[in-house]
Amino acid sequence: MDLSSSQTGTRPRRAPTIKDVAAVAGVSRGTVSRVLNGGHWVSPEALVAVNEAIRVTGYHANKHARSLVTGRSNSVAFLLTEPQHMLFEQPIFSILLRGSTRALAELGMPMLLMVAGDEGERRRIVDYVAAGHVDGVLVVSSHASSPVIDSLLSKGVPTVACGAPLGFEGRVGYVEADEIDGSRAMVRHLLERGRRRIATITGPLDTAGGVKRLEGYRRELGDLFDPALVVHGDYTREGGRHAMQALLDRDLDLDAVFAASDLTAAGALAVLTAHGYRVPQDVAVGGFDDAGLAASLHPALTTIRQPFERISREMVRLLLDVIDGGPPAAITLPPTLVVRSST
């Protein structure tokens, strides 16, 4: 039978303190405190000694007490400025959320998921985070996120965006794949396959991704560019259906379609199949993202792979730098062409 310490007369084991860690490491309590708060101004030798002492003593920081001293919550928000159903419909959002959560978990920090699909929700969330409930915000969206970013900045909330936030260059850190080079790689691939009437279904042109993917398409086509082969979309499957139907209605004798997202490409494929077109024999189809959907389509979709795991980790790193007082920074990562049977 188990006995409590009060029943046996023994004292409960005291939780180790910073003083205990300092004694084992042979350093001052101030040095231990600096290690616990990021390791700034600590020699490599002292850092090793303190971390070993933490392991030996079994010390665990009281994060609540530390937050009272530092004024920080030691948590970060992942803010999706889209309707809630998009979190499940658009694969890239869940991938970015998972990657960011994993990166923060390695640092012992929790992630708060927040979804703001309309102006009222955005206003309430901005007020909440500005009250200090989180230390910073990762902003993710398929459309212009300028209003929410402007509100966050005006309230002094550290913010980092996924993709370049139009109009906030130099004021907000961001991480992106090279949208222009990725689009050029896709169009170049289609040209090398002998396609000459290459249409495109764009992303939203109020976002840097939509603008840059269209720009890459235009640059790579050069003199072959025909504005009649451009139809605007919104990264969704339904948008891809409508845009593909619009292209077929124009009777343009096209032989390839570059869709600005894999969801859009899925919608385009469905319409082409319904009208009796063979892919890729009659019309080749390429996408952008490679977030899991592309390989499951029929035929499997040739697409541009974004390095989502690296994007997530770099977003977290940049945000923590800003929280610590660093300047906003921008990172552009190389995408990869993944060739499958749709081209």
C-alpha positions as CSV (number, residue, x, y, z in Angstrom):
1,M,0.0,0.0,0.0
2,D,1.3,3.5,-0.9
3,L,1.8,5.9,1.9
4,S,1.9,9.7,1.6
5,S,4.9,11.6,3.0
6,S,2.7,12.9,5.9
7,Q,1.8,9.3,6.9
8,T,5.4,8.1,6.8
9,G,6.8,11.1,8.6
10,T,9.1,12.0,5.7
11,R,9.2,15.4,4.1
12,P,8.1,15.8,0.5
13,R,11.1,16.3,-1.9
14,R,11.7,20.0,-2.5
15,A,11.6,21.1,-6.1
16,P,15.0,22.3,-7.3
17,T,15.5,26.0,-7.6
18,I,17.8,28.4,-9.6
19,K,20.0,28.5,-6.6
20,D,20.5,24.7,-6.7
21,V,21.3,24.9,-10.4
22,A,23.8,27.6,-9.8
23,A,25.5,25.7,-7.1
24,V,25.9,22.5,-9.2
25,A,27.1,24.5,-12.2
26,G,29.5,26.6,-10.2
27,V,28.1,29.9,-11.6
28,S,26.0,32.8,-10.2
29,R,22.2,32.8,-10.1
30,G,22.3,35.6,-12.6
31,T,24.1,33.4,-15.1
32,V,21.5,30.7,-14.7
33,S,18.8,33.3,-15.2
34,R,20.4,34.6,-18.4
35,V,20.6,31.0,-19.8
36,L,16.9,30.5,-19.0
37,N,16.1,33.7,-20.9
38,G,17.9,32.9,-24.1
39,G,21.5,32.5,-23.2
40,H,22.5,36.1,-24.1
41,W,25.9,37.3,-22.7
42,V,26.8,33.8,-21.4
43,S,30.1,32.1,-22.3
44,P,29.9,28.7,-24.1
45,E,31.5,27.0,-21.1
46,A,28.9,28.5,-18.7
47,L,26.1,27.6,-21.0
48,V,27.2,23.9,-21.1
49,A,27.6,23.9,-17.3
50,V,24.2,25.3,-16.6
51,N,22.4,23.0,-19.1
52,E,24.1,20.0,-17.5
53,A,23.2,21.2,-14.0
54,I,19.5,21.6,-15.1
55,R,19.6,18.0,-16.3
56,V,21.2,16.7,-13.1
57,T,19.0,18.6,-10.7
58,G,15.8,18.1,-12.7
59,Y,15.0,21.8,-12.6
60,H,11.9,23.0,-14.4
61,A,11.3,26.7,-14.9
62,N,8.2,28.2,-13.5
63,K,7.0,29.8,-16.7
64,H,4.0,31.5,-15.0
65,A,6.3,33.2,-12.5
66,R,8.8,34.2,-15.3
67,S,6.0,35.7,-17.3
68,L,5.0,37.9,-14.4
69,V,8.6,39.3,-14.4
70,T,9.1,39.6,-18.1
71,G,5.6,40.7,-19.0
72,R,5.4,37.9,-21.6
73,S,2.9,35.1,-22.1
74,N,5.5,32.8,-23.7
75,S,3.0,31.8,-26.3
76,V,2.3,32.7,-30.0
77,A,-0.8,32.9,-32.1
78,F,-1.3,31.4,-35.6
79,L,-3.9,33.8,-37.2
80,L,-5.7,32.6,-40.3
81,T,-7.6,35.4,-41.8
82,E,-10.0,33.2,-43.8
83,P,-13.4,31.6,-43.1
84,Q,-13.1,28.6,-40.8
85,H,-13.9,26.0,-43.5
86,M,-10.8,27.1,-45.4
87,L,-8.6,25.6,-42.7
88,F,-9.7,22.2,-43.8
89,E,-10.3,22.8,-47.5
90,Q,-7.0,24.5,-48.3
91,P,-4.2,21.9,-47.4
92,I,-1.4,24.4,-47.1
93,F,-3.0,26.0,-44.0
94,S,-3.0,22.8,-41.9
95,I,0.6,22.1,-43.1
96,L,1.8,25.5,-42.0
97,L,-0.1,25.2,-38.7
98,R,1.4,21.8,-38.0
99,G,5.0,22.9,-38.9
100,S,4.8,26.1,-36.8
101,T,3.3,24.2,-33.8
102,R,6.1,21.6,-34.0
103,A,8.8,24.3,-34.2
104,L,7.4,26.1,-31.1
105,A,6.9,22.9,-29.2
106,E,10.7,22.2,-29.5
107,L,11.1,25.5,-27.6
108,G,8.5,24.6,-25.0
109,M,6.1,27.3,-26.3
110,P,2.4,26.7,-27.0
111,M,0.6,27.8,-30.2
112,L,-2.9,29.4,-30.1
113,L,-5.0,28.9,-33.3
114,M,-7.1,31.9,-34.2
115,V,-9.4,32.1,-37.2
116,A,-10.8,35.5,-38.4
117,G,-13.2,35.2,-41.3
118,D,-14.8,38.6,-41.1
119,E,-14.2,42.1,-39.8
120,G,-15.8,41.5,-36.4
121,E,-13.7,38.5,-35.7
122,R,-10.5,40.3,-36.8
123,R,-11.3,43.2,-34.6
124,R,-11.9,41.0,-31.5
125,I,-8.8,38.9,-32.1
126,V,-6.5,42.0,-32.6
127,D,-7.9,43.4,-29.3
128,Y,-7.2,40.1,-27.6
129,V,-3.6,39.7,-28.7
130,A,-2.9,43.4,-28.1
131,A,-3.9,42.9,-24.5
132,G,-0.8,40.7,-24.0
133,H,-2.4,37.2,-24.1
134,V,0.3,36.2,-26.7
135,D,3.7,37.6,-27.5
136,G,3.3,37.7,-31.3
137,V,1.3,36.6,-34.3
138,L,2.0,34.5,-37.4
139,V,-0.5,35.8,-40.1
140,V,-1.5,33.4,-42.8
141,S,-4.1,34.1,-45.6
142,S,-5.0,33.5,-49.2
143,H,-6.2,37.1,-49.6
144,A,-5.0,40.5,-48.7
145,S,-4.3,40.6,-45.0
146,S,-3.5,44.4,-44.9
147,P,-6.3,45.5,-42.5
148,V,-5.3,43.0,-39.8
149,I,-1.6,43.5,-40.2
150,D,-2.1,47.3,-40.1
151,S,-4.1,46.9,-36.8
152,L,-1.5,44.6,-35.3
153,L,1.3,47.0,-36.1
154,S,-0.6,50.0,-34.8
155,K,-1.0,48.2,-31.5
156,G,2.7,47.2,-31.4
157,V,2.1,43.5,-31.7
158,P,5.1,41.6,-33.2
159,T,4.0,40.1,-36.4
160,V,5.4,37.9,-39.2
161,A,3.5,36.9,-42.4
162,C,3.5,33.9,-44.7
163,G,4.2,35.5,-48.0
164,A,5.1,39.1,-48.7
165,P,2.4,41.4,-47.3
166,L,1.7,43.9,-50.0
167,G,2.3,47.5,-48.8
168,F,4.2,46.4,-45.7
169,E,7.6,45.6,-47.1
170,G,10.3,46.6,-44.6
171,R,7.7,46.9,-41.8
172,V,6.7,43.3,-41.4
173,G,8.9,40.2,-41.6
174,Y,7.7,37.4,-43.9
175,V,8.8,34.1,-45.4
176,E,7.9,33.0,-48.9
177,A,8.8,30.6,-51.7
178,D,10.2,32.2,-54.8
179,E,6.8,32.7,-56.6
180,I,8.3,34.1,-59.8
181,D,11.0,31.5,-60.3
182,G,8.5,28.8,-59.4
183,S,6.1,30.0,-62.0
184,R,8.8,30.4,-64.6
185,A,10.0,26.8,-64.0
186,M,6.4,25.5,-64.6
187,V,6.0,27.4,-67.8
188,R,9.4,26.5,-69.0
189,H,8.6,22.8,-68.4
190,L,5.4,23.1,-70.4
191,L,7.3,24.8,-73.3
192,E,9.9,22.1,-73.3
193,R,7.0,19.6,-73.6
194,G,6.0,21.3,-76.9
195,R,3.1,23.4,-75.5
196,R,2.6,26.8,-77.1
197,R,-0.9,27.9,-76.1
198,I,-0.4,28.0,-72.4
199,A,-3.3,29.5,-70.4
200,T,-3.1,30.5,-66.7
201,I,-5.6,30.7,-63.9
202,T,-4.2,33.2,-61.5
203,G,-4.4,33.5,-57.7
204,P,-6.0,36.6,-56.0
205,L,-4.3,39.7,-57.4
206,D,-4.5,41.4,-54.0
207,T,-1.8,39.1,-52.8
208,A,1.9,39.0,-53.6
209,G,1.6,35.3,-54.5
210,G,-1.1,36.0,-57.0
211,V,0.8,38.9,-58.6
212,K,4.2,37.1,-58.6
213,R,2.9,33.9,-60.1
214,L,1.3,35.8,-62.9
215,E,4.5,37.8,-63.4
216,G,6.6,34.6,-63.7
217,Y,4.2,33.2,-66.2
218,R,4.3,36.4,-68.3
219,R,8.1,36.6,-68.2
220,E,8.8,33.0,-69.2
221,L,6.3,33.2,-72.1
222,G,7.8,36.4,-73.5
223,D,6.5,37.0,-77.0
224,L,4.1,34.0,-76.6
225,F,2.2,35.8,-73.9
226,D,-1.5,36.4,-74.9
227,P,-3.7,38.2,-72.4
228,A,-6.7,36.3,-73.7
229,L,-5.2,33.2,-72.1
230,V,-5.3,34.7,-68.6
231,V,-8.3,34.2,-66.3
232,H,-8.3,35.4,-62.7
233,G,-9.0,32.9,-59.9
234,D,-8.9,32.7,-56.1
235,Y,-6.8,29.5,-55.3
236,T,-10.0,27.5,-54.7
237,R,-11.4,24.4,-56.4
238,E,-14.6,26.1,-57.4
239,G,-12.7,29.1,-58.7
240,G,-10.7,26.7,-60.9
241,R,-13.9,25.2,-62.3
242,H,-15.3,28.6,-63.2
243,A,-12.0,29.8,-64.7
244,M,-11.5,26.7,-66.8
245,Q,-15.0,26.9,-68.1
246,A,-14.4,30.5,-69.0
247,L,-11.2,29.5,-70.9
248,L,-13.1,26.8,-72.9
249,D,-15.9,29.2,-73.7
250,R,-13.4,31.5,-75.4
251,D,-12.4,28.7,-77.8
252,L,-8.7,29.6,-77.7
253,D,-7.3,26.3,-78.9
254,L,-5.2,26.1,-75.7
255,D,-2.9,23.1,-75.1
256,A,-1.8,23.7,-71.5
257,V,-3.1,25.3,-68.3
258,F,-0.9,26.6,-65.4
259,A,-3.1,26.9,-62.3
260,A,-1.8,29.1,-59.5
261,S,-2.7,26.4,-56.9
262,D,-3.3,22.7,-56.8
263,L,-6.9,23.2,-55.6
264,T,-7.4,25.4,-58.6
265,A,-5.8,22.8,-60.9
266,A,-8.1,20.2,-59.4
267,G,-11.2,22.2,-60.4
268,A,-9.7,22.7,-63.9
269,L,-9.1,19.0,-64.3
270,A,-12.7,18.2,-63.4
271,V,-14.0,20.6,-66.1
272,L,-11.6,19.3,-68.8
273,T,-12.6,15.7,-68.0
274,A,-16.3,16.6,-68.1
275,H,-15.8,18.1,-71.6
276,G,-14.0,15.0,-72.9
277,Y,-10.4,16.5,-73.0
278,R,-7.6,14.0,-72.3
279,V,-4.9,15.2,-69.9
280,P,-2.1,15.5,-70.8
281,Q,-2.6,14.3,-74.4
282,D,-5.0,17.2,-75.3
283,V,-4.3,19.7,-72.6
284,A,-1.4,19.6,-70.1
285,V,-2.2,20.9,-66.5
286,G,0.3,22.2,-63.9
287,G,-0.3,23.5,-60.4
288,F,1.5,25.2,-57.6
289,D,2.0,24.1,-53.9
290,D,2.4,20.3,-53.6
291,A,0.7,20.2,-50.3
292,G,-0.5,16.6,-50.6
293,L,-3.5,17.0,-53.0
294,A,-1.5,16.9,-56.2
295,A,-0.3,13.3,-56.0
296,S,-3.8,12.0,-55.4
297,L,-5.4,13.6,-58.4
298,H,-6.1,11.7,-61.6
299,P,-3.9,12.1,-63.5
300,A,-1.3,12.9,-60.8
301,L,-0.5,16.6,-61.0
302,T,2.8,18.2,-62.0
303,T,3.3,21.1,-59.7
304,I,5.7,23.5,-57.9
305,R,6.5,22.3,-54.4
306,Q,6.8,24.9,-51.7
307,P,9.1,24.0,-48.8
308,F,6.4,24.3,-46.2
309,E,8.3,22.8,-43.4
310,R,11.1,25.3,-43.8
311,I,8.7,28.2,-44.3
312,S,7.0,27.3,-41.0
313,R,10.2,27.1,-39.1
314,E,11.6,30.3,-40.5
315,M,8.4,32.2,-39.7
316,V,8.7,31.1,-36.1
317,R,12.4,32.1,-36.0
318,L,11.7,35.5,-37.4
319,L,8.8,36.1,-35.1
320,L,10.8,35.2,-32.0
321,D,13.6,37.6,-33.2
322,V,11.0,40.4,-33.5
323,I,9.6,39.6,-30.1
324,D,13.1,39.9,-28.7
325,G,13.4,43.4,-30.2
326,G,15.0,42.5,-33.6
327,P,14.2,44.2,-36.9
328,P,11.7,42.6,-39.4
329,A,13.4,40.4,-41.9
330,A,12.3,38.7,-45.2
331,I,13.3,35.2,-46.4
332,T,12.7,33.8,-49.9
333,L,13.1,30.1,-50.3
334,P,13.6,28.1,-53.5
335,P,10.7,26.0,-54.7
336,T,11.0,22.7,-56.7
337,L,9.3,21.5,-59.9
338,V,7.7,18.1,-59.3
339,V,6.9,16.3,-62.6
340,R,4.0,13.9,-62.6
341,S,1.6,12.5,-65.3
342,S,-0.5,15.6,-65.9
343,T,2.1,17.1,-68.3
